[in-house]
Amino acid sequence: MEPRKILLNEDEMPRQWYNILADIKINPPLGPDGTPLTPETLAPVFPMNLIEQEVSTDRWIDIPEPVLEVLAIWRPAPLVRARSLEKALGTPARIYYKNESLSPPGSHKPNTAVPQVYYNKVFGIERMTTETGAGQWGSALSFACAQFGMQCKVYMVRISFDQKPYRKAMMETWGGQCVASPSTETRAGREALERDPDTPGSLGIAISEAIEAAVADETGKTRYSLGSVLNHVMLHQTIIGLEAKRQFEKIGEYPDIIIGCAGGGSNFAGLAFPFVLDKINGKDIDIIPVEPAACPTLTKAPFVYDHGDTARYTPLLPMHSLGHAFIPPPIHTGGLRYHGMAPTVSQIVTEGIATPKAVTQIQALEAGVLAARTEGIIPAPETTHALACVVSEALKAKAEGKEKVIVFSWSGHGLLDLTAYEKFLSGQLTNYVLTDEEIERSERIFENFPKPTLLKSR
Ligand SMILES: Cc1ncc(COP(=O)(O)O)c(C=O)c1O
């Protein structure tokens, strides 16, 4: 039998994260007055040890031992050869995936939840607040908080809260608290409900609620945690790509095409960033973030300064954005319904290092069902977006008769997302593709903000 999985031992797990800020330039985040932010301004929201990581330009950052001990519950994650999918497609391409669905909450999200909770704990924080879209991030933070004996409060985007009731139960099992967002608990939530009492919610609103709840704690023992977008989140996720590199070395392969679905960008970045340096240094690799056509941040939205949340509590970040008040259509991929994109991911797209693609939810679910029937794992709806792109690249390789090596991140399982599959299989799923007018309307919001410079890293 030819091996299906390429495994690493626990002692082969990377001991350092890769920081892309050592190798690319990005525009600085800006404060409300339009000047670059100082680390101190972020102190009410994040602990200083994480703020230091956020601004660090050191290429390698040590992973603390207590973090490695928790990551070792499921890491190193296998690199799997998707032979059955290859066979079904009749492609000469060799397809591999990092199986990030094996973590306790079922996605890549705890790769950063664990270090974030650890650094907060070391800083003396007792309680954390956050938002969640699909529910994967809220579950990941609840799991990590349980590991380090911390309290956790999660604002879950209303549409996902209704679509995925068992995510709340999962968070509560780990000791977390979960409320639907917009809630009446915060000013940001109440204002959103006044604007539209039936709103499906958005990550932008949920982020505002979680920041407000953290800052409002007068004891100073609560901090906010973001599951994507920020530099330190991308940093923690690079363990995916660093492991993959070692696994490819073991079998003497190197990928031609790297694919990851992108909501705020952390899953994509986690796999791709360790390979970006090779590309900057001349390697010929196609690096593809995949997003929903219903929320086409990288493929349709401009590179601007915008807020990361709806109530404008966050600094202005240089990113591709559909506008901070944008409420994405109620697609079944809660984790990809975000108006912005990580500044680092936005930067490599503006430089042409990565080439984004958008797919519809029906294309995505079709690929998801094919993957489930061949590889066996039912993918999270977010992951199915990457799969749609994998299928199209594998078929292109077939048409061209090329033996391409494709790697993608299987960012999560979909065992709590079965409503999406039920709707798809019964023909009730519809596509949402935003019109240019809708996009133009939502983008007016940042018309008068400062504009980022188009930087070249090399
Ligand atoms: C399974 C899964 N994949 C991907 C994503 C997208 O997020 P990000 O782009 O930050 O990785 C999410 C977000 O919730 C998710 O749950």
Ligand as a Chemical Component Dictionary entry (heavy atoms), coordinates in Angstrom:
data_LIG
# 
_chem_comp.id                   LIG 
_chem_comp.type                 NON-POLYMER 
_chem_comp.pdbx_formal_charge   0 
_chem_comp.three_letter_code    LIG 
# 
loop_
_chem_comp_atom.comp_id 
_chem_comp_atom.atom_id 
_chem_comp_atom.alt_atom_id 
_chem_comp_atom.type_symbol 
_chem_comp_atom.charge 
_chem_comp_atom.model_Cartn_x 
_chem_comp_atom.model_Cartn_y 
_chem_comp_atom.model_Cartn_z 
_chem_comp_atom.pdbx_ordinal 
LIG C1 C1 C 0 -13.194 26.050 8.835  1  
LIG C2 C2 C 0 -12.832 27.464 8.541  2  
LIG N1 N1 N 0 -12.026 27.725 7.498  3  
LIG C3 C3 C 0 -11.689 28.987 7.176  4  
LIG C4 C4 C 0 -12.163 30.060 7.892  5  
LIG C5 C5 C 0 -11.814 31.429 7.438  6  
LIG O1 O1 O 0 -11.163 32.236 8.350  7  
LIG P1 P1 P 0 -9.686  32.721 8.092  8  
LIG O2 O2 O 0 -9.641  33.328 6.743  9  
LIG O3 O3 O 0 -9.337  33.648 9.153  10 
LIG O4 O4 O 0 -8.871  31.510 8.171  11 
LIG C6 C6 C 0 -12.994 29.842 9.014  12 
LIG C7 C7 C 0 -13.482 30.963 9.830  13 
LIG O5 O5 O 0 -14.262 30.845 10.711 14 
LIG C8 C8 C 0 -13.329 28.507 9.337  15 
LIG O6 O6 O 0 -14.125 28.238 10.376 16 
# 
loop_
_chem_comp_bond.comp_id 
_chem_comp_bond.atom_id_1 
_chem_comp_bond.atom_id_2 
_chem_comp_bond.value_order 
_chem_comp_bond.pdbx_ordinal 
LIG C1 C2 SING 1  
LIG C2 N1 SING 2  
LIG C2 C8 DOUB 3  
LIG N1 C3 DOUB 4  
LIG C3 C4 SING 5  
LIG C4 C5 SING 6  
LIG C4 C6 DOUB 7  
LIG C5 O1 SING 8  
LIG O1 P1 SING 9  
LIG P1 O2 DOUB 10 
LIG P1 O3 SING 11 
LIG P1 O4 SING 12 
LIG C6 C7 SING 13 
LIG C6 C8 SING 14 
LIG C7 O5 DOUB 15 
LIG C8 O6 SING 16 
# 
